[in-house]
Amino acid sequence: MTTTPIKPNNNQKSLLEPLTAEQKDKAIAMLQEWCDVDETEAQEQRETGEYLEKALDEERVRIGAEQVKRSH
C-alpha cells in the first residue's frame, strides 16, 4: 500500500482568529443570560448540588463495601 504524505496548507486561514466586536458582545450577552438566575432558581441549583453530592458519597461507600467483600 502506498501512502501520499499530507502537506500543510499554509494559505489556510487560522481557526483561532480574534473575535469581532459584535461576536464579543454576543458572547458576553449569552454568558450574562446564563448567569442571570433568580433566588428561587439559585436555591434549586444549590439543593440539586447537595443531593448529587450526597448520592455520590453514598455510591462511594457502597462501591468501597463491595470491594472489601470481594477481597475477603
trRosetta pair geometry for C-beta under 8 A, 3 or more apart (Angstrom, degrees):
i j d omega theta_ij theta_ji phi_ij phi_ji
9 12 4.5 74 105 -25 108 111
13 17 6.8 -22 167 -46 105 128
14 17 5.4 132 82 -57 96 77
19 23 4.0 -130 -170 92 103 123
19 24 4.9 132 110 -56 128 80
19 27 7.0 -41 -155 -5 165 139
20 23 4.7 97 50 6 76 102
20 24 7.1 -138 93 -5 41 86
21 24 5.7 -53 -150 35 32 114
21 25 6.4 34 152 -21 65 105
22 25 5.7 -53 -149 35 31 112
22 26 6.4 30 154 -17 65 106
23 26 5.8 -55 -148 37 32 110
23 27 6.3 31 154 -19 65 107
24 27 5.8 -57 -147 37 30 110
24 28 6.3 28 156 -17 65 108
25 28 5.9 -56 -147 38 29 110
25 29 6.3 29 155 -19 64 108
26 29 5.7 -55 -146 37 30 112
26 30 6.3 31 155 -21 64 106
27 30 5.7 -54 -148 35 31 111
27 31 6.4 28 155 -16 65 106
28 31 5.8 -56 -147 38 31 109
28 32 6.3 31 155 -18 65 107
29 32 5.8 -55 -146 38 30 111
29 33 6.4 34 153 -22 63 106
30 33 5.7 -53 -151 33 31 114
30 34 6.6 32 151 -20 63 104
31 34 5.6 -52 -150 34 34 113
31 35 6.4 22 155 -11 66 110
32 35 5.8 -63 -145 44 31 105
32 36 6.0 38 154 -34 67 109
33 36 5.7 -52 -141 25 29 115
37 41 4.2 -116 -174 90 109 126
37 42 5.2 138 109 -58 118 80
37 45 7.2 32 145 -13 166 138
38 41 5.3 92 55 14 70 101
38 42 7.0 -131 102 -6 35 93
39 42 5.4 -54 -143 38 33 115
39 43 6.2 37 156 -22 67 104
40 43 5.9 -55 -152 34 28 110
40 44 6.6 29 150 -18 63 105
41 44 5.5 -52 -148 36 35 113
41 45 6.4 37 152 -20 66 104
42 45 5.7 -54 -150 35 32 112
42 46 6.5 34 150 -20 64 103
43 46 5.6 -51 -149 34 34 112
43 47 6.4 33 153 -17 66 105
44 47 5.7 -55 -147 38 31 111
44 48 6.3 33 153 -20 65 106
45 48 5.7 -51 -145 36 31 113
45 49 6.3 35 153 -21 63 105
46 49 5.7 -56 -151 36 30 113
46 50 6.4 29 153 -18 65 105
47 50 5.7 -53 -147 36 32 111
47 51 6.3 35 153 -20 65 106
48 51 5.6 -53 -148 36 31 113
48 52 6.3 29 155 -17 65 106
49 52 5.9 -56 -146 38 29 109
49 53 6.3 31 155 -20 64 107
50 53 5.7 -53 -146 35 30 113
50 54 6.4 30 155 -18 64 106
51 54 5.9 -58 -151 37 29 110
51 55 6.3 27 153 -18 65 108
52 55 5.6 -54 -144 38 32 112
52 56 6.3 33 156 -19 66 105
53 56 5.9 -55 -149 37 28 110
53 57 6.4 30 153 -19 63 106
54 57 5.7 -54 -149 35 31 112
54 58 6.4 30 153 -18 65 106
55 58 5.8 -54 -148 37 31 111
55 59 6.3 31 153 -19 64 107
56 59 5.6 -55 -146 37 32 112
56 60 6.4 37 153 -23 65 102
57 60 5.7 -51 -151 32 32 113
57 61 6.7 31 152 -17 63 103
58 61 5.7 -54 -152 35 34 112
58 62 6.4 34 150 -20 66 106
59 62 5.5 -51 -145 37 34 113
59 63 6.2 33 156 -17 67 106
60 63 5.9 -55 -145 39 28 108
60 64 6.2 31 155 -20 63 109
61 64 5.7 -56 -147 38 28 113
61 65 6.3 30 154 -21 64 106
62 65 5.8 -55 -150 34 29 111
62 66 6.5 28 153 -17 64 105
63 66 5.7 -54 -149 36 33 111
63 67 6.4 34 152 -20 65 105
64 67 5.7 -55 -149 35 32 111
64 68 6.5 34 152 -21 65 104
65 68 5.7 -52 -150 33 33 113
65 69 6.5 36 151 -20 64 104
66 69 5.6 -51 -150 34 34 114
66 70 6.5 32 153 -18 65 105
67 70 5.8 -53 -148 36 33 110
67 71 6.4 30 155 -21 65 108
68 71 6.0 -59 -148 34 30 109
68 72 6.9 22 157 -18 63 108
69 72 6.4 -67 -156 33 29 105
